[in-house]
Amino acid sequence: MKTVYPNTVFEVVIVRNKQYPNLVEFQVTGDYALFSDPILRLGGEKCTYQVPTYEALKGILSSVYWKPTFSWRILDVRIMNPIQTEVKGIRPIKYSGGNDLAYYTYLRNCRYQVRACFEWNDNRPELMADRNENKHHNIAKRMIEKGGRRDVFLGTRECQGYVEPCVFGSGKGAYDDLPELSFGLMYHGITYPDEAYSEETRGRMTARFWYPVMKNGIIHFPAPEECPGQKPLRQMPMKVFSGEQGNFTGLKEFGEVE
């Protein structure tokens, strides 16, 4: 886009990413990670996926910065370190009380580069006045530089993660020379009512599944509505955000309250 200022002898050329104008790129690292199917979280022995899930990366970015005005969309993840697992003996708390014994399989020495963007949440028209793209984009980039607003973890709470800005594709990755690697059927994420994209997903929780393929160390994620496998779980009302509820302080930013 070319901008010409009157009464001047120069012009300013602004180059923007037209497809994803609010792009963010960051690197997340951690000693351990546990990316597992939520079905396996009910108890027993947990085993991680080989690569991070869409929902886990979205959760990391939401811990960095999030508002109900928009939804994060993960575009790509780059696997930087070799995929290694480590088994640990754990004493989890039983639902009936006391402790149990179990073996958890974690990923170790994790490092990922992530590319993402945000989209306006059309399910919340009451927050339309907060749709200031430059504001949210700049805040998100500053929060990435600061390491996030809330604690970052890789899949589960005991796997602490650390976020920092990066240039996606920079540096040497462990699988840059591997043409293609498929991981079979894998959990993609959960669609909640406030991010519904169709009548089938409105007013209920929906689990999504897909078949990830890593090409030269990079996994490209489809949009939630493009996942080949979708399973409705249960009815669920959409959470309300407002000043009256006391759970949304951004109202003062655009003059809806005194």
C-alpha positions as CSV (number, residue, x, y, z in Angstrom):
1,M,0.0,0.0,0.0
2,K,1.4,3.4,-1.0
3,T,0.6,6.5,1.1
4,V,1.4,10.0,-0.3
5,Y,1.4,12.9,2.2
6,P,0.3,16.3,0.8
7,N,2.8,19.2,0.7
8,T,5.8,16.9,1.0
9,V,8.3,15.6,-1.5
10,F,8.4,12.0,-0.3
11,E,6.0,9.1,-0.2
12,V,5.8,6.3,2.4
13,V,5.4,2.7,1.2
14,I,3.7,0.4,3.8
15,V,4.1,-3.4,3.2
16,R,1.5,-5.5,5.1
17,N,0.8,-9.2,5.2
18,K,-2.5,-9.2,3.4
19,Q,-3.5,-12.7,4.3
20,Y,-2.7,-12.5,8.0
21,P,-2.1,-8.8,8.9
22,N,-2.1,-9.5,12.7
23,L,0.6,-12.2,12.6
24,V,2.6,-13.1,15.7
25,E,5.6,-15.4,15.9
26,F,7.2,-16.7,19.1
27,Q,9.3,-19.6,20.5
28,V,8.2,-21.7,23.5
29,T,10.7,-23.9,25.3
30,G,10.4,-26.2,28.3
31,D,12.2,-29.1,30.0
32,Y,9.1,-31.3,29.7
33,A,5.8,-31.4,27.9
34,L,2.7,-33.6,28.0
35,F,0.4,-33.2,25.0
36,S,-2.3,-35.9,25.4
37,D,-5.8,-36.7,24.3
38,P,-8.3,-35.3,27.0
39,I,-9.9,-38.8,27.0
40,L,-6.7,-40.0,28.7
41,R,-6.8,-37.4,31.4
42,L,-9.5,-39.2,33.4
43,G,-7.0,-41.3,35.3
44,G,-4.5,-44.0,34.8
45,E,-1.2,-43.6,32.9
46,K,-0.9,-40.6,30.6
47,C,1.2,-40.7,27.4
48,T,2.1,-37.7,25.4
49,Y,1.7,-37.1,21.7
50,Q,4.9,-36.7,19.7
51,V,4.1,-33.1,18.8
52,P,2.0,-30.3,20.4
53,T,-1.7,-30.1,19.7
54,Y,-3.5,-27.1,18.3
55,E,-5.4,-26.6,21.5
56,A,-2.2,-26.7,23.6
57,L,-0.5,-24.0,21.5
58,K,-3.7,-21.9,21.5
59,G,-3.7,-22.2,25.3
60,I,-0.1,-21.0,25.5
61,L,-0.9,-18.0,23.3
62,S,-4.1,-17.3,25.4
63,S,-1.8,-17.2,28.5
64,V,0.3,-14.7,26.8
65,Y,-2.6,-12.4,25.8
66,W,-6.3,-13.0,25.3
67,K,-9.7,-11.2,25.3
68,P,-13.1,-12.5,24.4
69,T,-13.2,-10.0,21.6
70,F,-11.1,-12.3,19.4
71,S,-10.0,-15.9,19.0
72,W,-6.4,-17.0,18.4
73,R,-5.8,-19.2,15.3
74,I,-2.6,-21.3,15.2
75,L,-1.2,-21.4,11.7
76,D,2.1,-23.4,11.9
77,V,4.4,-25.0,14.4
78,R,8.1,-25.8,13.8
79,I,9.7,-28.7,15.7
80,M,13.2,-27.4,16.6
81,N,14.6,-30.2,18.9
82,P,14.6,-34.0,18.4
83,I,11.5,-35.7,19.6
84,Q,12.5,-37.5,22.8
85,T,10.4,-39.1,25.6
86,E,11.0,-39.8,29.2
87,V,8.9,-42.0,31.6
88,K,8.4,-40.8,35.2
89,G,6.9,-42.6,38.1
90,I,4.1,-40.4,39.5
91,R,1.8,-40.5,42.6
92,P,-1.4,-38.9,41.3
93,I,-4.4,-38.1,43.6
94,K,-7.3,-40.5,43.3
95,Y,-10.8,-39.3,42.8
96,S,-11.9,-41.4,45.8
97,G,-9.1,-40.0,48.0
98,G,-5.5,-41.0,48.7
99,N,-2.8,-41.5,46.1
100,D,-2.2,-44.0,43.3
101,L,0.9,-45.1,41.4
102,A,1.3,-44.4,37.6
103,Y,3.8,-44.0,34.9
104,Y,3.6,-40.8,32.8
105,T,5.4,-40.5,29.5
106,Y,6.6,-36.9,28.8
107,L,8.4,-35.2,26.0
108,R,11.7,-33.8,27.1
109,N,13.9,-30.9,26.0
110,C,11.1,-29.2,24.0
111,R,11.5,-26.2,21.7
112,Y,8.9,-25.0,19.2
113,Q,8.5,-22.0,16.9
114,V,4.9,-21.0,16.5
115,R,3.1,-18.7,14.0
116,A,-0.4,-17.5,14.7
117,C,-2.9,-14.7,14.1
118,F,-6.2,-13.7,15.6
119,E,-9.7,-13.4,14.2
120,W,-12.7,-11.4,15.5
121,N,-15.2,-13.5,17.5
122,D,-18.4,-13.1,15.6
123,N,-20.3,-14.8,18.5
124,R,-19.8,-11.7,20.6
125,P,-21.3,-8.8,18.8
126,E,-21.7,-6.9,22.1
127,L,-17.9,-6.5,22.1
128,M,-17.7,-5.1,18.5
129,A,-16.6,-1.7,19.7
130,D,-13.4,-3.3,21.1
131,R,-12.3,-4.5,17.6
132,N,-9.2,-2.4,17.4
133,E,-6.8,-4.6,15.4
134,N,-3.7,-2.4,16.0
135,K,-4.3,-2.2,19.7
136,H,-4.6,-6.0,20.3
137,H,-1.8,-6.8,17.9
138,N,0.7,-4.5,19.6
139,I,-0.3,-5.6,23.1
140,A,0.1,-9.3,22.0
141,K,3.6,-8.6,20.6
142,R,4.6,-6.7,23.8
143,M,3.3,-9.5,26.0
144,I,5.3,-12.1,24.0
145,E,8.4,-9.9,24.7
146,K,7.5,-9.9,28.4
147,G,7.0,-13.7,28.5
148,G,3.2,-13.6,28.8
149,R,0.7,-12.3,31.3
150,R,0.0,-15.6,33.0
151,D,1.9,-18.8,33.6
152,V,2.8,-20.8,30.5
153,F,2.8,-24.6,30.5
154,L,3.2,-27.2,27.8
155,G,0.1,-29.4,28.0
156,T,-0.1,-29.8,31.7
157,R,0.5,-27.6,34.8
158,E,3.6,-29.4,35.9
159,C,5.4,-28.7,32.6
160,Q,6.5,-25.1,32.8
161,G,7.1,-23.2,29.6
162,Y,8.9,-20.0,28.6
163,V,7.9,-17.7,25.7
164,E,10.1,-15.3,23.7
165,P,9.8,-13.6,20.3
166,C,11.4,-15.2,17.3
167,V,11.5,-15.1,13.5
168,F,9.6,-18.2,12.3
169,G,12.0,-20.4,10.2
170,S,15.2,-19.0,11.7
171,G,17.8,-21.3,13.1
172,K,18.5,-24.9,12.5
173,G,15.7,-27.4,13.2
174,A,16.1,-31.1,13.9
175,Y,13.8,-32.1,11.1
176,D,14.5,-29.5,8.4
177,D,15.8,-32.2,6.1
178,L,13.0,-34.7,6.7
179,P,10.6,-34.5,3.7
180,E,7.5,-35.8,5.4
181,L,6.3,-37.6,8.5
182,S,2.7,-38.5,9.3
183,F,1.4,-38.9,12.9
184,G,-1.9,-40.6,12.2
185,L,-5.2,-39.6,13.8
186,M,-4.7,-36.9,16.4
187,Y,-6.7,-34.6,18.7
188,H,-6.9,-31.1,17.3
189,G,-8.9,-29.2,19.9
190,I,-12.3,-28.4,21.4
191,T,-14.8,-25.9,20.0
192,Y,-16.7,-24.2,22.8
193,P,-20.0,-22.4,22.3
194,D,-18.5,-18.9,22.2
195,E,-16.3,-19.9,19.2
196,A,-19.0,-21.8,17.3
197,Y,-18.7,-21.7,13.5
198,S,-21.8,-23.6,12.5
199,E,-25.3,-24.5,13.7
200,E,-23.9,-28.0,14.7
201,T,-21.4,-26.4,17.0
202,R,-23.6,-23.7,18.5
203,G,-24.6,-24.3,22.1
204,R,-22.4,-27.3,22.7
205,M,-18.8,-28.6,23.1
206,T,-17.4,-30.3,20.0
207,A,-14.1,-32.3,19.9
208,R,-12.1,-32.1,16.7
209,F,-9.7,-34.6,15.2
210,W,-7.3,-34.6,12.2
211,Y,-4.3,-36.2,10.5
212,P,-1.2,-34.1,11.0
213,V,1.7,-34.3,8.6
214,M,5.1,-32.7,9.3
215,K,7.0,-31.5,6.2
216,N,10.6,-30.3,6.7
217,G,10.0,-29.9,10.4
218,I,6.8,-27.8,10.0
219,I,3.2,-28.8,10.8
220,H,0.5,-26.6,9.2
221,F,-2.8,-26.6,11.2
222,P,-6.1,-26.4,9.4
223,A,-8.8,-24.0,10.7
224,P,-11.1,-25.6,13.3
225,E,-14.0,-25.8,10.8
226,E,-11.8,-27.6,8.3
227,C,-11.0,-30.6,10.6
228,P,-12.2,-33.9,9.0
229,G,-13.3,-35.4,12.3
230,Q,-15.8,-33.6,14.6
231,K,-17.6,-35.2,17.6
232,P,-20.3,-33.3,19.6
233,L,-19.8,-33.9,23.3
234,R,-22.6,-32.2,25.3
235,Q,-24.8,-29.2,25.5
236,M,-23.1,-26.1,27.0
237,P,-24.3,-22.5,27.4
238,M,-22.0,-19.7,26.2
239,K,-20.3,-17.7,29.0
240,V,-21.4,-14.1,29.2
241,F,-18.8,-11.3,29.5
242,S,-20.0,-7.8,30.6
243,G,-19.5,-5.1,33.1
244,E,-22.5,-6.2,35.1
245,Q,-21.0,-9.7,35.4
246,G,-17.8,-8.1,36.7
247,N,-15.6,-10.3,34.4
248,F,-14.7,-7.8,31.6
249,T,-12.8,-4.7,32.4
250,G,-12.3,-3.6,28.8
251,L,-15.6,-1.8,28.6
252,K,-14.1,1.5,29.8
253,E,-11.7,1.4,26.9
254,F,-14.4,2.3,24.4
255,G,-16.8,4.3,26.6
256,E,-19.7,1.9,27.3
257,V,-19.5,2.7,31.0
258,E,-18.8,5.9,32.9
